[in-house]
Amino acid sequence: MKLVSLLAAVTAMIPQIVTARSSDRIYHDDIRKISDTIVTLPFPATNGLRLGALELRGRLPNADIGSPLQALSILWDINPEKTAFYRASFRPLDPTPDDVMDIRSIDFRIERHTSSGDSLIHAARLRNGFGFGRAANTYGIEIDLVNGETVVYGGESNLAELARFTTLPPVYQAMGIQAEGKAEISLLVTEWTTDPAEKLKTGWTIETLCNYFTVAKAPEGFYEYLDRQNDPRYCRQGGSYRLALVGNDNGGFDIIYVSGAQTGADLWETGMLKGCLTPTIFENHYDLTWFDAMMEPISSECYADILQNAILSLNFPLLKSSVRYSRRPQDR
């Protein structure tokens, strides 16, 4: 697969990385042989999906000389009735046997299929880098589910981009494969990336936080950047954050982002979850999960302390770093 989940590290202190996506991948090992059918592979029903991909390796064992009736296709934006979808089809062609010239190829087409017929988007004859006839090839597709940009790639051993185009964003987050004739599948995998911003959104706004803190008791409240200790060889300051600390249903606290991001500033909105404090057996000492500037969770050996109901200390020992925030008086 070409979609890769890129890693990032800390927020208040982060290495210099510029992406924010989490990726999931499923191998469909139960699908090995299909014949004259469509198999749909839906993506998870969740908000914030950004990219989708499908890759398969397969062969058509009955692709005979002179017969163009065998094809293996990738489908996407499939409606529930399977009557409308986009299709990238690969059809082996071997018109006549020739001992002198090899005129075999693969007929490659991208079409929009509806109950009224097919409309052609792209067509080409593939030769270099592909196995012909009954040989196995790898085919894949990557789709920007928000903007509709689509890339199709393939090859026998080395994969190359075959087409890149833009359509309307998919209406249906379902992909699949289609066989005309019999197909043998040795690999079938789907992958998607999620915009982590969707997962970190909460119901908090600046207005609801202000109203809540008029009756809440310390240590809940607004917190402002106080100071830090860090080794710049491991991480750097990502912003002078203004945060809110609110109790959660687990007996700990949620850290809510209010403002102040510099690295990844365009990713963060007031009300998003910046971290979580989980109680330990020690008073005012918590296990910490922190979401860095690229919205990746950092939790390994991280901890937090609340001192005098007014100082929030976040500690990242593996990164040789700590940062402190002070509770702002309610009348400010």
Backbone hydrogen bonds, N-H to C=O, Kabsch-Sander energy under -0.5 kcal/mol:
donor,donor_aa,acceptor,acceptor_aa,energy
6,L,4,V,-0.9
14,I,236,R,-1.7
17,I,15,P,-1.5
22,S,194,T,-1.7
24,D,192,W,-2.5
26,I,190,T,-2.7
28,H,26,I,-0.5
28,H,188,L,-3.0
29,D,27,Y,-1.3
31,I,28,H,-1.4
32,R,30,D,-0.8
34,I,183,A,-1.9
36,D,181,G,-2.2
37,T,179,A,-0.8
39,V,177,I,-2.8
40,T,38,I,-0.5
41,L,175,M,-4.3
43,F,173,Q,-2.3
46,T,44,P,-1.8
49,L,46,T,-0.6
50,R,193,T,-3.0
51,L,193,T,-1.2
52,G,143,I,-2.5
53,A,191,E,-2.6
54,L,141,I,-2.1
55,E,189,V,-2.5
56,L,139,Y,-3.0
57,R,187,L,-2.4
58,G,137,N,-2.2
59,R,184,E,-2.1
63,A,60,L,-1.8
64,D,62,N,-1.4
66,G,94,D,-2.1
67,S,64,D,-1.9
71,A,180,E,-1.9
72,L,90,F,-2.1
73,S,178,Q,-2.6
74,I,88,A,-2.4
75,L,176,G,-3.0
76,W,86,Y,-1.8
77,D,174,A,-0.9
78,I,174,A,-1.4
79,N,84,A,-2.2
82,K,79,N,-2.1
85,F,113,H,-2.1
86,Y,76,W,-2.8
87,R,111,E,-2.6
88,A,74,I,-2.7
89,S,87,R,-0.6
89,S,109,R,-2.8
90,F,72,L,-2.0
91,R,107,D,-2.1
93,L,105,S,-3.1
103,I,101,M,-0.9
105,S,93,L,-2.2
106,I,126,L,-1.8
107,D,91,R,-3.2
108,F,106,I,-0.7
108,F,124,A,-2.9
109,R,89,S,-1.9
109,R,107,D,-0.5
110,I,122,H,-2.8
111,E,87,R,-2.5
112,R,119,S,-2.6
113,H,85,F,-3.2
113,H,111,E,-0.6
114,T,117,G,-2.3
117,G,114,T,-1.5
119,S,112,R,-2.1
121,I,110,I,-3.3
122,H,110,I,-1.7
124,A,108,F,-2.4
126,L,106,I,-2.9
126,L,124,A,-0.5
130,F,127,R,-1.6
135,A,132,F,-2.1
137,N,58,G,-2.1
138,T,155,G,-2.9
139,Y,56,L,-2.9
140,G,153,Y,-2.6
141,I,54,L,-2.4
142,E,151,V,-2.4
143,I,52,G,-3.3
144,D,149,E,-3.0
145,L,50,R,-2.2
145,L,143,I,-0.9
146,V,50,R,-0.7
148,G,144,D,-2.5
150,T,165,F,-3.3
151,V,142,E,-2.6
152,V,163,A,-2.6
153,Y,140,G,-2.3
154,G,160,A,-2.1
155,G,138,T,-1.9
156,E,129,G,-3.3
159,L,157,S,-0.5
160,A,154,G,-2.4
162,L,152,V,-3.4
163,A,152,V,-1.7
165,F,150,T,-2.2
167,T,148,G,-1.7
173,Q,171,V,-0.5
174,A,172,Y,-1.8
175,M,41,L,-1.6
176,G,75,L,-2.2
177,I,39,V,-2.0
178,Q,73,S,-2.0
179,A,37,T,-2.2
180,E,71,A,-2.8
181,G,179,A,-0.7
183,A,34,I,-2.7
184,E,59,R,-2.7
185,I,32,R,-3.5
185,I,183,A,-0.5
186,S,57,R,-2.5
186,S,184,E,-0.5
187,L,57,R,-1.4
189,V,55,E,-2.5
190,T,26,I,-2.3
191,E,53,A,-2.3
192,W,24,D,-2.2
193,T,51,L,-2.1
194,T,22,S,-2.8
195,D,48,G,-4.0
198,E,195,D,-1.5
199,K,195,D,-0.6
200,L,196,P,-1.4
201,K,197,A,-0.7
201,K,198,E,-0.6
202,T,271,G,-0.7
209,L,205,T,-2.4
210,C,206,I,-2.2
211,N,207,E,-2.3
212,Y,208,T,-2.3
213,F,209,L,-2.5
214,T,210,C,-0.7
214,T,211,N,-0.8
215,V,212,Y,-1.4
216,A,212,Y,-1.3
220,E,217,K,-1.9
221,G,245,L,-1.7
223,Y,243,L,-3.3
224,E,326,S,-2.6
225,Y,241,Y,-0.8
226,L,324,R,-2.8
227,D,324,R,-1.1
229,Q,322,S,-2.6
231,D,319,L,-0.6
231,D,320,K,-0.7
234,Y,231,D,-2.4
235,C,231,D,-1.5
236,R,14,I,-0.6
238,G,12,A,-1.8
240,S,260,G,-0.9
241,Y,239,G,-1.2
242,R,259,S,-2.9
243,L,223,Y,-2.7
243,L,241,Y,-0.5
244,A,256,I,-2.1
245,L,221,G,-2.8
246,V,244,A,-0.5
246,V,254,D,-2.3
248,N,252,G,-1.9
251,G,248,N,-1.2
253,F,277,L,-1.5
254,D,246,V,-3.4
255,I,275,G,-3.0
256,I,244,A,-3.3
256,I,254,D,-0.6
257,Y,272,M,-3.2
258,V,242,R,-2.2
259,S,242,R,-1.6
262,Q,238,G,-2.3
263,T,238,G,-2.4
265,A,262,Q,-1.3
267,L,264,G,-1.8
268,W,264,G,-0.9
271,G,257,Y,-2.8
272,M,269,E,-1.8
273,L,200,L,-3.0
274,K,255,I,-3.3
275,G,255,I,-1.5
276,C,289,T,-2.5
277,L,253,F,-3.2
278,T,276,C,-0.5
278,T,287,D,-2.6
280,T,282,F,-0.5
280,T,285,H,-1.1
285,H,282,F,-1.7
286,Y,304,A,-3.0
287,D,278,T,-2.7
288,L,302,C,-1.6
289,T,276,C,-2.2
290,W,298,I,-2.9
291,F,274,K,-2.7
292,D,290,W,-0.7
292,D,296,E,-2.6
293,A,10,V,-0.6
295,M,292,D,-2.7
298,I,290,W,-3.2
302,C,299,S,-1.5
303,Y,315,N,-1.7
304,A,286,Y,-2.6
305,D,313,S,-2.0
306,I,284,N,-2.0
307,L,305,D,-0.6
307,L,311,I,-2.8
310,A,307,L,-2.4
311,I,307,L,-2.3
312,L,310,A,-0.5
312,L,325,Y,-3.1
313,S,305,D,-3.0
313,S,311,I,-0.7
314,L,312,L,-0.6
314,L,323,V,-2.9
315,N,303,Y,-2.7
316,F,321,S,-3.1
319,L,316,F,-1.3
320,K,317,P,-1.7
321,S,316,F,-1.8
322,S,229,Q,-2.6
323,V,314,L,-2.3
324,R,227,D,-3.2
325,Y,312,L,-2.5
326,S,224,E,-2.7
327,R,310,A,-3.3
328,R,222,F,-3.2
332,R,329,P,-1.9
